[in-house]
Amino acid sequence: MRAAGDSTRGIADLVLHGGVVRTMTEQNPAATAIALRGGRIAAIGTDREVLALAGPATGTIDLAGRAVLPGINDAHLHATWLGALWPRTLFGPGGGEPRNPLHTNEQRRAAILRAGELLASLGITSYTEPGLGPGEDDGPTGAFGSPVVAQYRELAAEGLLKARVTVLSLYGELDGRSSLSDVLAGLAADRSSSDPRWLRFAGIKIFADGIPPMRSACTKCGYADGSSAGLLVDGVDDADREHNLTRMIVAAHRAGLQVGVHATGDRSIEVVLNAVELAGVGHGADLGHYVIHGDMASSEQLRRMVDLGVGLDVQPGIALCTGEQVDAVLGPGVAAESWRLGEALEFGVRMCVTSDAPVLSPDWRRQIAAADEWLGPAEDPRQRTAQLLRCCTVEPARQDGAASWKGVLAPGMAADLCVLAADPLAVAPAELPDVDVDLTVVDGRIVHDRAGTG
């Protein structure tokens, strides 16, 4: 047997051997080693096969039984805001509204770099900043406006990013209103990048509604106190707001742009799915549109997501943190009928498990543990962990439109990976947060080495 890959094309830059290689594919299930060359994966196989690619200048790392995974991709993470607040999170000790906004470009640059260091230490090699742009130029944090975009462009050009970044542009207020005219004007903005594999401007972010605990999610049933919430999109009445949100989504789709819509209530989710279905008529390109949060998505809506190719970005930790509040404002038992993660997995929804940091910690291990807790006991814990790991690697790469070159470990794919101190499939999901991230590699370059020894 020969190692997967073409060993005739040169000597490897780096070889990791003597461990477990979880490729997230059906290939090489017994692989113990992986070779990297020129920012790509050169080969995967047994120690003997892969070490044959090592030369005098090749770096070698003895995994000593540790596990290699594809680099983690957090598909919904506010890195600039995270860099400003960490170690605080909104749902953690000292949480609440941020009190240290970013006033200068130097502060924004420092926040992005600080977040990059933190994310590298967690094995995160890609992330999405879901909402940066002129809609927040006067925002209170300074972490979401156009100056942040400028800093990302500069850092990417200087080669200082430690993770690959996808950006959704924001033409309305964060957690607030947007207008049809502003969004339509924004569709013509410059989305070019010197290297889209490091910094890519994928499309737009729209806030359809708020969140259930604040009674701002747009729901079909209304709230226990008799109140109701409409869409955040501007309009003279509910029908006009729905029409305007639909026009935003259809126009973005026809401009070839991805749309990520913050929608938590079942009514807002319905409007989004109807709009995507309308947009696809005669314009059937799969642009990877997705619902962000989707707390109250029904079984029927999840099935429609599969049919329409609409993704879903979920935060299991938010379900655990806010379930009681949801029951308090919407009625007993509503939380248990929300966050249908099990059905999303069963139906095959393109689901990404994300952190929404700094709302929660950016630690993906905690999100997998939270998902497992929310789902309840598993018949096959190993299978569940594997499914949830895909939601942190394979599915986010699909959301990024990058499944052809990242998200799994295979010859020719990007050399983005992380090394865990133990095989994640050999521990219970609840134990995963205690498994150290020992090494992170992006584009073949080591960006985090916990022990400093490899």
C-alpha positions in Angstrom: 0.0 0.0 0.0 1.2 3.5 -0.8 0.4 6.7 1.1 -2.5 8.7 -0.4 -0.9 11.4 -2.4 1.9 11.7 -5.0 5.3 11.1 -3.4 7.1 11.9 -6.6 6.6 15.6 -6.4 9.2 16.4 -3.7 10.1 16.2 -0.1 7.6 17.1 2.6 8.0 20.3 4.6 6.5 18.8 7.7 5.5 15.3 8.8 3.3 14.4 11.8 3.4 10.7 12.7 2.7 8.2 15.4 -0.9 9.2 16.1 -4.5 9.1 14.9 -5.5 11.1 11.8 -9.2 11.9 11.7 -9.6 13.0 8.1 -13.4 13.6 8.2 -13.7 11.6 5.1 -14.2 7.9 4.4 -10.6 7.6 3.2 -7.6 6.4 5.3 -9.6 5.3 8.4 -6.4 3.7 9.9 -4.0 6.6 9.0 -1.4 7.4 11.6 0.7 10.1 9.8 0.3 13.1 7.5 2.8 15.0 5.4 2.5 18.7 4.4 4.2 20.5 1.5 3.8 24.0 0.1 0.7 24.8 2.2 -1.0 21.6 1.1 -1.5 18.1 2.4 1.0 15.9 0.5 0.1 12.5 1.8 -1.8 10.6 4.5 -1.1 7.0 5.5 0.9 4.8 7.8 4.1 6.1 9.6 6.3 4.1 7.2 4.6 5.3 4.1 4.5 9.0 5.1 7.9 9.2 6.7 9.3 8.0 3.3 8.6 11.6 2.2 10.8 13.1 4.8 14.2 14.5 3.8 17.0 16.3 5.7 15.1 19.6 5.9 11.8 18.1 6.8 10.3 19.0 10.2 9.0 15.9 12.0 6.6 15.8 14.9 6.0 12.6 16.9 2.3 12.7 17.8 2.9 10.1 20.5 -0.7 8.9 20.1 -2.3 12.3 19.8 -5.0 13.0 17.2 -4.9 15.2 14.1 -8.1 16.9 12.9 -8.9 19.3 10.1 -8.6 22.9 11.4 -11.7 24.1 13.2 -13.9 26.6 11.3 -16.1 28.8 13.5 -18.8 29.9 11.0 -20.2 32.7 13.3 -17.7 34.5 15.4 -17.2 38.3 16.0 -13.5 38.2 16.3 -12.8 41.9 16.6 -15.3 42.3 19.4 -14.0 39.1 21.0 -10.4 40.6 20.9 -11.7 43.7 22.6 -13.6 41.9 25.4 -11.7 38.7 26.1 -11.7 37.0 28.7 -15.1 38.5 29.2 -18.1 37.1 27.3 -21.7 38.3 27.3 -23.0 35.1 28.9 -20.0 34.6 31.2 -18.7 36.2 34.4 -18.6 40.0 34.1 -20.8 39.8 31.0 -23.4 42.2 29.9 -23.0 45.2 27.6 -19.4 45.9 26.6 -17.7 48.8 28.3 -14.4 48.9 26.4 -15.3 50.0 22.8 -12.7 50.4 20.2 -12.1 54.1 19.3 -9.0 53.9 17.1 -7.7 51.9 14.2 -4.7 50.9 16.4 -7.1 49.4 18.9 -9.1 47.6 16.2 -5.9 46.1 14.7 -4.8 45.0 18.2 -8.2 43.4 18.9 -8.1 41.4 15.6 -4.5 40.2 16.3 -5.4 39.3 19.9 -8.4 37.3 18.8 -6.1 35.6 16.2 -3.8 34.4 19.0 -6.7 33.1 21.1 -8.3 31.3 18.2 -5.0 29.7 17.1 -4.7 28.3 20.7 -8.1 26.7 20.2 -7.3 25.0 16.9 -9.4 27.4 14.9 -8.0 28.0 11.4 -11.0 29.7 9.7 -13.8 31.9 11.0 -16.6 34.1 9.7 -17.1 37.7 10.9 -20.8 37.8 10.3 -21.6 41.5 9.9 -19.0 44.2 9.2 -19.7 47.4 7.4 -21.2 50.9 7.1 -24.3 50.0 9.0 -22.3 50.1 12.2 -20.0 53.0 11.4 -21.6 54.9 14.2 -22.0 51.8 16.4 -21.2 51.9 20.1 -18.5 49.3 20.1 -16.3 50.3 17.2 -15.9 46.6 16.4 -18.2 46.2 13.4 -17.9 49.3 11.2 -16.0 50.0 7.9 -12.7 50.8 9.7 -12.6 47.1 10.9 -12.9 46.0 7.3 -10.0 48.3 6.4 -7.9 46.7 9.2 -8.6 43.2 8.0 -7.5 44.2 4.5 -4.3 45.6 5.9 -3.5 42.6 8.0 -4.3 40.2 5.2 -2.0 42.1 2.8 0.8 42.0 5.5 0.4 38.3 6.0 -0.4 38.7 9.7 -3.7 36.8 9.9 -3.5 33.5 11.8 -6.8 32.2 10.4 -8.7 32.4 7.1 -11.5 35.0 7.4 -14.9 35.2 5.7 -16.8 38.5 6.0 -20.5 39.2 5.6 -21.1 42.9 4.9 -23.6 44.8 7.1 -25.7 47.7 5.8 -28.1 48.0 8.7 -27.6 48.3 12.5 -26.2 45.4 14.5 -29.3 43.8 16.2 -31.3 46.6 14.7 -33.1 47.9 11.7 -32.1 48.0 8.0 -33.6 49.6 5.0 -34.2 48.2 1.6 -32.5 51.2 -0.1 -29.3 50.8 2.0 -29.0 47.1 1.4 -29.6 47.5 -2.4 -27.0 50.2 -2.6 -24.6 48.0 -0.6 -24.8 45.2 -3.1 -22.6 47.2 -5.5 -19.8 47.5 -2.9 -16.2 46.4 -3.7 -15.7 42.8 -2.5 -12.4 42.2 -4.1 -9.5 40.7 -2.1 -5.8 40.3 -2.8 -6.1 36.6 -1.7 -9.7 35.3 -1.1 -8.3 32.2 0.6 -7.2 34.4 3.5 -9.8 37.2 3.4 -13.1 36.7 1.4 -16.1 39.0 1.2 -18.8 36.5 0.7 -22.0 38.5 0.8 -24.3 40.3 3.2 -25.8 39.9 6.7 -29.4 40.9 7.5 -31.1 41.1 10.8 -34.6 39.7 10.3 -35.5 39.9 14.0 -34.0 39.9 17.5 -34.0 37.1 20.1 -36.8 35.3 22.1 -35.6 36.4 25.7 -35.9 40.0 24.7 -39.3 39.5 23.1 -37.9 40.6 19.8 -38.0 37.3 17.9 -40.7 37.4 15.2 -42.9 34.4 16.1 -46.2 33.0 14.9 -47.6 32.5 18.4 -46.8 35.8 20.2 -45.5 36.2 23.7 -47.1 35.2 27.0 -47.7 38.8 28.0 -49.8 39.4 24.9 -47.1 41.2 23.0 -45.6 40.4 19.6 -42.6 41.4 17.5 -42.3 42.2 13.8 -39.4 42.1 11.5 -36.6 44.6 12.0 -36.5 45.5 8.3 -38.1 48.9 7.7 -41.6 49.1 6.3 -45.0 50.7 6.9 -46.6 47.5 8.2 -45.8 43.8 8.6 -46.6 42.9 5.0 -44.4 45.7 3.7 -41.5 44.6 6.0 -41.8 41.0 4.7 -41.8 42.3 1.2 -38.7 44.4 1.8 -36.8 41.5 3.4 -37.8 39.3 0.5 -36.5 41.9 -2.0 -33.2 42.1 -0.1 -32.6 38.4 -0.3 -33.7 38.0 -3.9 -31.6 41.0 -5.0 -28.5 39.6 -3.2 -29.0 36.2 -4.7 -29.3 37.6 -8.2 -26.1 39.6 -7.6 -24.3 36.3 -6.9 -23.9 37.0 -3.2 -24.4 34.8 -0.1 -26.9 35.9 2.4 -26.7 35.1 6.1 -29.9 36.1 7.9 -30.2 36.5 11.7 -33.6 34.9 12.2 -34.7 33.3 15.5 -38.5 33.3 15.4 -40.4 30.8 13.4 -42.3 33.5 11.5 -39.1 35.3 10.5 -37.5 32.0 9.4 -40.6 31.3 7.2 -40.1 34.6 5.4 -36.5 33.9 4.8 -37.2 30.4 3.4 -39.9 31.8 1.2 -37.6 34.4 -0.1 -34.8 31.9 -0.9 -37.3 29.7 -2.7 -38.4 32.7 -4.8 -34.8 33.8 -5.5 -34.0 30.3 -6.8 -36.7 30.4 -9.5 -34.7 30.7 -12.7 -31.6 31.5 -10.7 -30.7 28.2 -9.2 -27.0 28.7 -8.2 -26.2 27.3 -4.8 -24.8 30.4 -3.0 -24.8 28.9 0.4 -27.5 31.1 2.0 -28.1 30.3 5.6 -30.2 31.1 8.7 -28.2 32.4 11.7 -29.4 31.0 15.1 -32.8 29.6 13.8 -33.8 29.0 17.5 -37.5 28.3 16.8 -37.2 26.5 13.4 -39.9 23.9 13.1 -39.5 20.4 11.8 -41.2 21.4 8.5 -38.8 24.4 8.2 -35.8 22.2 8.8 -36.9 19.9 6.0 -37.4 22.9 3.7 -33.8 24.0 4.5 -32.6 20.7 3.2 -34.7 21.0 0.0 -33.6 24.6 -0.6 -29.9 24.0 0.3 -30.2 26.6 3.2 -27.7 26.2 6.0 -28.2 26.7 9.7 -25.7 28.2 12.2 -26.5 27.2 15.7 -25.1 27.9 19.2 -26.0 25.0 21.6 -24.5 26.9 24.5 -27.2 29.6 24.0 -29.9 27.0 24.2 -28.6 25.9 27.6 -28.2 29.5 28.8 -31.5 30.9 27.7 -34.0 27.9 27.7 -35.6 29.1 31.0 -35.9 32.6 29.7 -37.6 31.4 26.5 -40.2 29.5 28.5 -40.7 32.5 30.7 -41.6 34.8 27.8 -43.2 32.4 25.3 -44.7 29.8 27.6 -43.8 26.6 29.4 -42.4 23.9 27.1 -41.5 26.2 24.2 -37.7 25.9 24.8 -38.0 22.1 24.6 -39.6 22.5 21.1 -36.9 24.9 20.0 -33.2 24.3 18.9 -34.1 21.0 17.1 -30.5 20.0 16.7 -31.3 16.3 16.6 -33.7 16.7 13.8 -31.3 18.9 11.9 -28.7 16.2 12.1 -31.2 13.5 11.2 -32.6 15.4 8.2 -29.2 16.4 6.8 -29.4 20.1 7.3 -26.2 21.9 6.5 -25.7 22.7 10.2 -22.7 24.6 11.6 -22.0 24.5 15.3 -20.7 27.9 16.2 -19.9 30.0 19.2 -21.2 33.5 18.4 -18.2 34.7 20.5 -18.0 36.9 22.5 -21.6 36.0 23.3 -20.1 32.7 24.4 -16.6 31.4 24.7 -15.0 30.7 21.3 -14.0 27.2 22.5 -15.6 24.8 20.1 -15.1 21.9 22.5 -17.5 23.5 24.8 -20.1 23.9 22.0 -19.9 20.2 21.1 -20.3 19.3 24.8 -23.3 21.7 25.0 -24.9 20.2 21.9 -24.5 16.8 23.4 -26.1 17.9 26.7 -29.0 19.6 24.9 -29.6 16.5 22.7 -29.5 14.1 25.7 -28.0 10.6 25.9 -26.8 9.2 22.6 -27.1 5.6 21.5 -23.7 5.9 20.0 -21.6 8.7 21.6 -18.8 8.1 19.1 -21.0 8.6 16.1 -22.6 11.8 17.7 -19.1 13.3 18.3 -18.2 12.6 14.7 -21.4 14.2 13.5 -20.8 17.3 15.6 -17.1 17.5 14.6 -18.3 17.7 11.0 -20.4 20.7 12.0 -17.2 22.4 13.0 -15.1 21.4 10.0 -16.8 20.0 6.9 -20.1 22.0 7.0 -18.5 25.4 7.7 -16.2 24.8 4.7 -19.3 24.2 2.6 -20.8 27.4 3.9 -17.7 29.2 2.9 -18.0 27.8 -0.6 -14.6 26.2 0.0 -15.4 22.5 0.3 -13.1 21.8 -2.7 -10.0 22.9 -0.8 -10.5 22.9 3.0 -12.6 21.3 5.7 -11.2 17.8 5.5 -7.8 16.1 5.5 -6.9 14.8 2.1 -4.1 15.1 -0.4 -4.2 18.4 -2.2 -6.4 20.1 0.4 -5.2 23.1 2.5 -2.7 22.2 5.2 -5.0 23.5 7.9 -5.1 21.2 11.0 -5.0 20.9 14.7 -3.6 18.3 17.1 -5.5 17.3 20.2 -3.9 15.6 23.2 -6.4 12.7 22.8 -8.6 11.2 20.1 -11.9 13.1 20.4 -13.8 9.9 19.3 -12.3 8.1 22.3 -13.7 10.4 24.9 -17.3 11.3 25.9 -18.5 14.7 24.5 -18.7 16.1 28.0 -15.0 15.3 28.5 -13.9 17.1 25.2 -13.4 20.5 26.8 -10.6 18.9 29.0 -8.7 17.6 25.9 -5.9 20.1 25.2 -5.3 21.6 21.8 -1.5 21.0 21.4 -0.8 22.3 17.9 -2.5 24.4 15.2 -1.2 24.6 11.6 -2.6 27.0 9.0 -1.4 26.8 5.4 1.4 24.5 6.5 2.7 27.0 9.1 2.6 26.3 12.9 0.6 29.1 14.5 0.2 27.6 17.9 2.4 25.1 19.8 1.1 24.6 23.4 4.3 23.0 24.7 6.6 24.8 22.5 8.1 21.6 21.3 5.8 20.2 18.6 
